[in-house]
């Protein structure tokens, strides 16, 4: 993304970069989640649309690329700077290296919004970063160049092959894109494809076992089905209800609509053979959608994936008996990890076969500039208990 301050029109407000620095400090020092924090911060400002766009790119972009950016910045530091200075250096370096902002604009504008006691440091370091960027930057490893933890790069290369993994990782360094459905709901293309593989017709009863925020539930209901949308957390269940109401989906099962239930998906409170179809869009590591949660790559650990895989198996095994003979079971996750995709399918194969489910058909979509990475499997249930 090029800095919008380079284009014709009024100059970008200094408050944009000041807001970006504050957000980066809160993400780094307070552990705030970027995708939760930034919308709240922007809602409290009076920034123009183009300024909001710049703030979003500075915060999300510099958070995704922080390992690569810090590698360049650290060459010109003798000690780790305080959080606010680190944040200013990071967003300044992001403008210089990633956004193509002219050096004089990137440096002066960033220094202007830096606390006075750190301006000399930020000015000196960013000028050196600008010189380094113009000469070309070499990185010590592929993981640093791509700006991911070593283990994520190594795992995806091992499981996907080097070229596919690198292409996927590069795609997740780009700003996220979403498409607007015909009903007005904004949703990633891959999530729309998952909802589309769930068979639903008027009169069908469909279970969405991990439904928040409700995008898939409302799409399925839009085809005429009645959807029972389940989430463990009342707050997230409220989000489903809000989206369903906004899109005109009734919360009563009168032909079609979305009914929201707060329940544990590993022990769903429904009789066996209740639903014509069930969707298990399970909690996952998000390794296919890292651009949407720019700090997630720095939070997730290998042990988290093992824990999530165990939960995913539980959810899938809990949903399967709820599907009627002749019905359909769908499992999806927005990750690329084999442990959460093919290994979950393999681990549940015997139990699902015993219930009469045929071998599934599976798809893996790698992230591109236009969509998140996504995996899904679809089972059809024949006879059985």
C-alpha positions as CSV (number, residue, x, y, z in Angstrom):
1,X,0.0,0.0,0.0
2,X,1.3,3.4,-0.9
3,X,0.9,6.2,1.7
4,X,-2.2,8.2,0.9
5,X,-0.4,11.3,1.9
6,X,1.5,11.1,-1.4
7,X,-1.7,11.5,-3.5
8,X,-3.6,14.7,-4.3
9,X,-5.8,16.2,-1.7
10,X,-5.5,17.5,1.8
11,X,-2.5,16.4,3.9
12,X,-2.8,13.5,6.2
13,X,-3.5,14.7,9.8
14,X,-0.7,14.3,12.3
15,X,-3.3,12.6,14.5
16,X,-3.3,9.6,12.2
17,X,0.3,8.8,12.9
18,X,-0.1,9.7,16.6
19,X,-3.1,7.3,16.8
20,X,-1.0,4.6,15.1
21,X,1.8,4.9,17.5
22,X,-0.5,4.7,20.5
23,X,-2.2,1.6,19.1
24,X,1.1,-0.1,18.4
25,X,2.2,0.6,22.0
26,X,-1.0,-0.9,23.4
27,X,-0.7,-4.0,21.2
28,X,2.9,-4.6,22.2
29,X,2.9,-3.5,25.9
30,X,-0.7,-4.2,27.0
31,X,-1.3,-7.3,24.9
32,X,-4.3,-5.7,23.2
33,X,-5.7,-7.4,20.1
34,X,-5.2,-5.3,17.0
35,X,-8.5,-6.2,15.4
36,X,-10.4,-5.4,18.6
37,X,-8.5,-2.3,19.7
38,X,-8.2,-0.4,16.5
39,X,-11.8,-0.1,15.5
40,X,-12.6,1.2,19.0
41,X,-9.8,3.7,18.9
42,X,-10.9,4.9,15.4
43,X,-14.5,5.2,16.6
44,X,-13.3,7.7,19.3
45,X,-11.5,10.0,16.8
46,X,-12.8,12.5,14.2
47,X,-10.3,11.4,11.6
48,X,-11.3,11.5,7.9
49,X,-11.7,8.3,5.9
50,X,-8.3,8.6,4.3
51,X,-6.6,9.2,7.7
52,X,-8.4,6.1,9.1
53,X,-7.1,4.1,6.2
54,X,-3.5,5.2,6.9
55,X,-3.9,4.4,10.6
56,X,-5.1,0.9,9.7
57,X,-2.3,0.3,7.3
58,X,0.4,1.6,9.8
59,X,-0.9,-0.5,12.7
60,X,-1.8,-3.7,10.9
61,X,1.0,-3.5,8.4
62,X,3.7,-2.7,10.9
63,X,2.4,-5.4,13.3
64,X,2.5,-8.1,10.6
65,X,5.9,-7.0,9.4
66,X,7.4,-6.2,12.8
67,X,10.1,-8.9,12.7
68,X,11.4,-7.7,9.3
69,X,11.1,-4.0,10.3
70,X,12.8,-4.5,13.7
71,X,15.7,-6.3,12.0
72,X,16.4,-3.2,9.9
73,X,15.8,-0.7,12.8
74,X,17.9,-2.7,15.3
75,X,21.0,-2.4,13.1
76,X,21.1,1.3,14.1
77,X,20.3,1.0,17.8
78,X,22.7,0.3,20.7
79,X,19.9,-0.6,23.2
80,X,16.2,-1.5,23.0
81,X,14.2,1.7,23.0
82,X,11.2,2.4,25.2
83,X,7.8,1.2,23.8
84,X,6.7,4.5,22.4
85,X,10.0,5.0,20.6
86,X,10.0,1.5,19.3
87,X,6.4,2.1,18.0
88,X,7.5,5.3,16.2
89,X,10.5,3.6,14.7
90,X,8.4,0.7,13.5
91,X,5.7,2.7,11.8
92,X,8.4,5.0,10.3
93,X,10.3,2.0,8.9
94,X,7.0,0.6,7.6
95,X,6.4,3.7,5.6
96,X,9.9,3.7,4.2
97,X,10.3,0.1,3.4
98,X,6.8,-1.2,2.8
99,X,4.7,1.7,1.7
100,X,7.0,3.7,-0.5
101,X,6.5,6.9,1.3
102,X,9.2,9.5,0.3
103,X,11.9,9.6,3.0
104,X,11.5,13.3,3.9
105,X,7.8,12.8,4.4
106,X,8.0,9.5,6.4
107,X,10.8,10.7,8.6
108,X,9.5,14.3,9.3
109,X,5.9,13.2,9.8
110,X,6.9,10.4,12.2
111,X,9.3,12.5,14.2
112,X,6.7,15.3,14.5
113,X,4.3,12.9,16.5
114,X,7.0,11.3,18.6
115,X,7.3,12.4,22.2
116,X,10.0,15.2,22.3
117,X,12.5,13.3,24.4
118,X,12.7,10.6,21.7
119,X,12.7,12.7,18.6
120,X,16.4,12.9,18.2
121,X,16.7,9.1,18.3
122,X,13.8,8.5,16.0
123,X,15.1,11.1,13.5
124,X,18.6,9.7,13.4
125,X,17.6,6.0,13.1
126,X,14.9,6.6,10.5
127,X,17.3,8.5,8.3
128,X,19.7,5.6,8.4
129,X,16.8,3.2,7.6
130,X,15.9,5.4,4.6
131,X,19.4,5.0,3.3
132,X,19.4,1.3,3.9
133,X,16.1,0.9,2.1
134,X,17.3,2.8,-0.9
135,X,20.3,0.5,-1.2
136,X,18.3,-2.7,-0.8
137,X,17.9,-4.7,2.4
138,X,19.2,-8.2,3.0
139,X,17.6,-10.4,5.6
140,X,19.3,-13.2,7.6
141,X,16.6,-15.8,6.9
142,X,13.5,-16.4,5.0
143,X,11.4,-16.2,8.2
144,X,12.8,-12.7,9.0
145,X,12.2,-11.6,5.4
146,X,8.6,-12.9,5.5
147,X,8.2,-11.6,9.1
148,X,6.9,-14.8,10.8
149,X,8.1,-16.9,13.7
150,X,10.6,-19.5,12.5
151,X,8.3,-22.4,13.4
152,X,5.4,-21.2,11.3
153,X,7.5,-20.9,8.2
154,X,9.2,-24.3,8.8
155,X,6.0,-26.1,9.4
156,X,4.2,-24.7,6.4
157,X,7.1,-25.4,4.1
158,X,7.3,-29.0,5.4
159,X,3.5,-29.5,4.9
160,X,2.8,-27.5,1.8
161,X,6.1,-27.4,-0.1
162,X,8.3,-24.4,-0.2
163,X,6.8,-22.4,-3.1
164,X,3.2,-22.9,-2.0
165,X,4.0,-22.0,1.6
166,X,6.0,-18.9,0.7
167,X,3.2,-17.7,-1.6
168,X,0.7,-18.2,1.1
169,X,2.8,-16.4,3.7
170,X,3.4,-13.5,1.4
171,X,-0.3,-13.3,0.7
172,X,-1.1,-13.0,4.4
173,X,1.2,-10.0,4.6
174,X,-1.2,-8.1,2.3
175,X,-4.2,-6.1,3.6
176,X,-7.3,-8.2,4.1
177,X,-10.1,-8.0,1.5
178,X,-13.7,-9.0,1.9
179,X,-16.6,-9.2,-0.4
180,X,-20.1,-7.8,0.2
181,X,-22.8,-10.5,-0.2
182,X,-26.1,-9.7,-1.9
183,X,-27.7,-9.3,1.5
184,X,-25.1,-6.7,2.4
185,X,-23.1,-8.8,4.9
186,X,-19.3,-8.4,4.5
187,X,-17.5,-11.7,4.5
188,X,-14.3,-13.2,3.1
189,X,-14.7,-15.2,-0.1
190,X,-13.4,-18.4,1.4
191,X,-16.0,-18.2,4.3
192,X,-18.7,-17.7,1.7
193,X,-17.5,-20.9,-0.1
194,X,-17.8,-22.9,3.2
195,X,-21.3,-21.7,3.7
196,X,-22.2,-22.6,0.1
197,X,-21.1,-26.3,0.6
198,X,-23.7,-26.8,3.4
199,X,-26.8,-28.1,1.7
200,X,-29.8,-26.1,2.8
201,X,-33.3,-25.8,1.3
202,X,-36.6,-24.5,2.6
203,X,-37.8,-26.7,5.4
204,X,-34.3,-28.0,6.3
205,X,-33.1,-27.7,9.9
206,X,-29.3,-26.9,10.0
207,X,-26.9,-26.8,12.9
208,X,-24.1,-24.2,13.0
209,X,-22.2,-25.4,16.0
210,X,-19.6,-22.7,16.4
211,X,-21.5,-19.9,14.8
212,X,-20.3,-16.5,15.9
213,X,-20.3,-13.9,14.4
214,X,-23.1,-15.4,12.3
215,X,-22.0,-14.9,8.7
216,X,-22.4,-18.5,7.7
217,X,-25.7,-19.0,9.7
218,X,-27.3,-16.0,8.0
219,X,-26.2,-17.1,4.5
220,X,-27.7,-20.6,5.1
221,X,-30.9,-19.1,6.5
222,X,-31.0,-16.9,3.4
223,X,-31.6,-20.0,1.3
224,X,-34.7,-20.8,3.2
225,X,-33.4,-23.2,6.0
226,X,-34.0,-22.9,9.7
227,X,-30.6,-22.5,11.5
228,X,-29.8,-23.3,15.1
229,X,-26.7,-21.1,15.7
230,X,-24.7,-22.2,18.8
231,X,-21.9,-20.4,20.6
232,X,-20.4,-21.0,24.0
233,X,-20.0,-17.4,25.0
234,X,-23.1,-15.2,25.6
235,X,-21.4,-12.1,24.2
236,X,-20.6,-13.8,20.9
237,X,-24.1,-15.4,20.8
238,X,-25.4,-11.8,21.0
239,X,-23.3,-10.9,18.0
240,X,-25.0,-13.7,16.0
241,X,-28.4,-12.4,17.0
242,X,-27.5,-8.9,16.1
243,X,-26.3,-9.8,12.7
244,X,-29.3,-12.0,12.1
245,X,-31.7,-9.2,13.1
246,X,-29.9,-6.7,10.9
247,X,-30.1,-9.0,7.9
248,X,-33.8,-9.7,8.5
249,X,-33.4,-13.3,9.7
250,X,-36.1,-14.2,12.1
251,X,-35.0,-15.5,15.5
252,X,-37.9,-17.9,15.5
253,X,-37.9,-21.2,13.6
254,X,-41.0,-20.4,11.5
255,X,-40.0,-21.8,8.1
256,X,-36.6,-20.1,8.0
257,X,-34.4,-17.9,10.2
258,X,-31.7,-18.1,12.8
259,X,-32.3,-19.3,16.4
260,X,-29.3,-18.5,18.7
261,X,-28.4,-21.0,21.5
262,X,-25.7,-20.5,24.1
263,X,-24.2,-24.0,24.7
264,X,-21.0,-26.0,24.8
265,X,-20.4,-27.4,21.3
266,X,-18.6,-30.4,22.8
267,X,-21.9,-31.4,24.6
268,X,-24.7,-29.9,22.4
269,X,-28.2,-30.1,24.0
270,X,-29.9,-31.7,21.0
271,X,-31.3,-35.2,20.4
272,X,-29.5,-37.5,18.0
273,X,-30.7,-37.3,14.4
274,X,-32.2,-33.8,14.8
275,X,-30.6,-31.9,11.9
276,X,-30.6,-32.3,8.1
277,X,-27.1,-30.8,8.0
278,X,-24.5,-29.6,10.6
279,X,-21.6,-27.2,10.1
280,X,-18.6,-27.4,12.5
281,X,-16.7,-24.2,11.7
282,X,-14.3,-24.9,14.5
283,X,-12.0,-22.7,16.5
284,X,-8.5,-22.9,15.1
285,X,-5.1,-21.4,14.9
286,X,-6.1,-19.1,12.1
287,X,-2.9,-19.9,10.1
288,X,-4.8,-19.3,6.9
289,X,-6.2,-15.9,7.9
290,X,-3.3,-14.2,9.7
291,X,-3.7,-10.9,7.8
292,X,-7.0,-10.3,9.6
293,X,-5.5,-10.6,13.0
294,X,-2.0,-9.1,12.4
295,X,-0.7,-9.9,15.9
296,X,-1.9,-13.5,15.9
297,X,1.3,-14.8,14.3
298,X,3.2,-13.6,17.3
299,X,0.8,-15.1,19.8
300,X,0.1,-18.6,18.5
301,X,2.4,-21.4,19.7
302,X,2.9,-24.9,18.4
303,X,1.3,-26.3,21.6
304,X,-1.8,-24.2,20.9
305,X,-2.3,-26.1,17.7
306,X,-2.2,-29.5,19.5
307,X,-4.8,-28.3,22.0
308,X,-7.0,-26.9,19.2
309,X,-6.8,-30.1,17.3
310,X,-8.1,-32.0,20.3
311,X,-11.0,-29.6,20.6
312,X,-11.8,-29.8,16.9
313,X,-12.0,-33.6,17.1
314,X,-14.4,-33.3,20.1
315,X,-16.6,-30.8,18.2
316,X,-16.8,-32.9,15.1
317,X,-17.5,-36.1,17.0
318,X,-20.3,-34.3,19.0
319,X,-21.9,-32.9,15.9
320,X,-21.9,-36.2,13.8
321,X,-24.7,-38.1,15.7
322,X,-27.0,-35.1,15.5
323,X,-27.2,-35.4,11.7
324,X,-30.1,-37.5,10.3
325,X,-29.4,-40.5,8.1
326,X,-29.2,-39.0,4.6
327,X,-27.9,-35.7,6.0
328,X,-24.6,-33.9,5.6
329,X,-21.8,-32.9,8.0
330,X,-19.3,-30.2,7.2
331,X,-16.1,-29.3,9.0
332,X,-14.2,-26.2,8.3
333,X,-11.2,-24.2,9.7
334,X,-9.3,-21.1,8.5
335,X,-5.9,-22.7,8.9
336,X,-3.3,-24.5,6.8
337,X,-1.9,-26.7,9.6
338,X,-2.1,-30.5,8.8
339,X,-2.7,-31.2,12.5
340,X,-6.0,-29.2,12.3
341,X,-7.1,-30.3,8.9
342,X,-6.2,-33.7,7.4
343,X,-5.1,-35.2,10.8
344,X,-8.4,-34.2,12.4
345,X,-10.2,-35.9,9.5
346,X,-8.1,-39.0,9.9
347,X,-8.5,-39.2,13.7
348,X,-12.3,-39.1,13.5
349,X,-12.6,-41.3,10.5
350,X,-13.5,-44.6,12.3
351,X,-16.1,-43.0,14.5
352,X,-17.8,-41.2,11.7
353,X,-17.7,-44.4,9.5
354,X,-19.4,-46.3,12.3
355,X,-22.3,-43.8,12.2
356,X,-22.7,-44.4,8.5
357,X,-20.8,-41.5,7.1
358,X,-19.1,-42.1,3.8
359,X,-15.5,-41.0,3.2
360,X,-15.4,-37.2,3.0
361,X,-14.5,-34.9,0.1
362,X,-12.0,-32.3,1.2
363,X,-10.7,-29.0,-0.1
364,X,-7.8,-26.8,0.9
365,X,-7.8,-23.2,-0.4
366,X,-4.5,-21.4,0.1
367,X,-4.6,-17.6,0.9
368,X,-4.3,-15.2,-2.0
369,X,-4.7,-11.5,-2.4
370,X,-8.4,-12.0,-2.7
371,X,-9.2,-14.6,0.0
372,X,-8.2,-16.3,3.2
373,X,-6.8,-19.8,3.5
374,X,-9.5,-22.3,4.3
375,X,-10.0,-26.1,4.7
376,X,-13.2,-28.0,4.7
377,X,-14.5,-31.6,4.5
378,X,-18.0,-32.8,3.6
379,X,-19.5,-36.1,4.7
380,X,-22.8,-37.6,3.6
381,X,-24.5,-39.9,6.1
382,X,-26.1,-43.1,4.9
383,X,-27.8,-45.6,7.1
384,X,-26.7,-46.0,10.7
385,X,-27.6,-45.2,14.3
